[in-house]
Amino acid sequence: MATRSAGTPATVALSRAGIPFVPHAYEHDPDVTAFGLEAAHELAVDPARVFKTLLADADGRLVVGIVPVTGQLDLKALAAAVGAKRAALADAAVAQRKTGYVLGGISPIGQKTRLATVLDASASDFDTVFVSGGRRGFDIELAPADLLRATDGMLSPIGR
């Protein structure tokens, strides 16, 4: 895998940390709102390998959940993984402000504010997974262990 930088905070963070990744750019259709499924289609990748980054409020603390685009975030499981009683999806404006990314381009890597991060356990089924690279039409491919290292994240079954 290459360690080239495509110039987003995510790629800069990975390059600085010496974490290998492969950048994948594609033409984003502005009419599409299913960003992760679009990425899977445009990159000709199994959608189970493409993960979306969601922010949740877990007992008043923002946390990141990374789950396959083919499923949903199990908020109860996410709350349990971070030791909270309950979790709810964060407001879109808060998610954008805290991460420094726009919706559809929120990367779990290189966020403005370091947040507790949980990667769905299904990621370990693959040698590499895809996550947003920090803008619409740009994904990063990397090993799940490297994604965990880049985010100081933990692996837990949080998808459904």
Secondary structure, 3 states (H helix, E strand, C coil): CCCCCCCCHHHHHHHHHCCCCEEEECCCCCCCCCHHHHHHHHHCCCHHHEEEEEEEEECCEEEEEEEECCCCECHHHHHHHCCCCCEEECCHHHHHHHHCCCCCCCCCCCCCCCCEEEEEHHHHHCCCEEEEEEECCEEEEECHHHHHHHHCCEEECCEC
